[in-house]
Amino acid sequence: MTGDGANDVAAIRLADVGIALGRRATSAARSAADVVITDDRVETLVDAVLEGRAMWSSVRDALSLLVGGNLGELAFILMTSLATGASPLNARQLLLVNLLTDAAPALTIAMRPPRTIDPEHPLTEGPEASLGRALERDVV
């Protein structure tokens, strides 16, 4: 629901997503809204939805990197422990390896701009599409 006046407040508050439009929106509409568009352009809402959808691709990339990398670390620890009978790393070393191999790459991937600019591609992204089979494929 979109609106900018005091008469829209009830509908904005009850909507799944309430949107106050423009700089001229009343303070009641702004406080009731989930999203406030301040530049008086409805196209801004479309751009925001496309950017939010494109973020799912970045989330999938970051998750696949983290899960895939940690599975590799786990396999290394288990195989080495089985082969030698002792753990190759103590707890501090394992935490340091985890910190160094997870933090910087995941932040880099999560913070980069989306790979595709095509406005049709982000419409196919979302929690169900990005975190299902596509995530499993990327981890493998």
N, C-alpha and C positions, 0 to 999 in steps of 0.2 A: 504494500500500500504506500502510495506517495501522497504527499500533501505539504502545504506550507502555512496553513492557518489554524486558528484555535478550533474551528469546527471539524478539522481532520484528526484531532488528537486521539479521540476514542478509537477510530479505525486504525490509526498508526500504531497505537499501543497494543491492540488485539491482533494485528497482523503477524504472520510468521517473520517477516522482515519489514519493519517500518522505516520509511525513508522521508526525511525532511528535505524539501527542495529549495535551494536558493538562499541567498543572503537575507532575503526579506522574510524568511520563515519566522514565525513567532517563537518566542522562547519556550512556550508550552509544546509546540510541535518538535522543536529541537530536543527537548528533554525526553519526550516520549519515543523518539525515533532511535532505531538501532544504527542507522547510517545517516549522516548529514552531508549533503552535497552543497558545497559552498560557492561553486562557480556559476550557478544558474544554467548549467548545461546538462541535459538528461544523458547526453552521450558519455559523460563522465562515468555514469553508472555502468554502461556497457563496457567501457574500458576497464573498470574495476572488476567486473565479473570475469572478463577474459583473463586479466592478470591473476585473479584468484584461482581460476581453473588451471592456468599454466603452472602455478606453484605446485600442483599435485605431481607434475612431471619431475620437478626438482626434488620433491620429498621422496618419490620412488627411487630416483638416482642415489640420493644420500642413504636411504635405507638399504638399498641393494649393496652399496659399498660397505656399509657397516656390518651387515649380516654376513655377507660373503667373506669379508676380511676376518671377522671373528670366527667363522667356521674354519677358515684356514689355520688360524692361531690355535684353535681347539684341536684340530687334527694333528698339528705339529706337537703339541703338548702330549696328547694321548699316545701317538706313535713313538715318540722319544721315551716316554715313561714306560711303555710296554717293552721297548727294545733294551733299555738300560736298567730298568728296575728302580729308577729314581727320577724325580722331577727335574727337568732341565733348567727351570727358573723358579726362584723363590717368589713369595707373594709380592714383594716390592718390585722386583724385576718385571713380573707379569703385569702389574698395574702400570708401570712406566711404558712398557711396550704397547699396552692397550691405549694409553693416553697419546703416545706419539703416532700411532698408526690410525687412530680414529678421529681425533679432534680436528686437526687441520684439513684433511681431505673432505670430511663431511661438511665442515663449514664452507669450504670453497665451493663444493657442489651445490649446497643448499642456497647460497647467497648469489650465485651467478644468475644472469638473466635467462629467461627461457630460450631454448634452442630454436624454436620455431616462431616465426612472426605471423604465420598464416592464421587468420582468425577462426578458421574452421577446426583446426587441430585442438585447441584448448577445450572446445565444446565436447570432445570425446573423453576428456580427462575428468576425474572426480574420484571420490574415495573408493567406490566399487570397482571402477575400471583401472585405477592406478595401483591399488594395493592388493589386487587379486592375482590372476595368472601372470599379468605383466611383471609384477614384483618377483614372483617365483622364477620367471624366465630370466630376469636380470640378475638375480642372486646366483643362479646356476651358471 
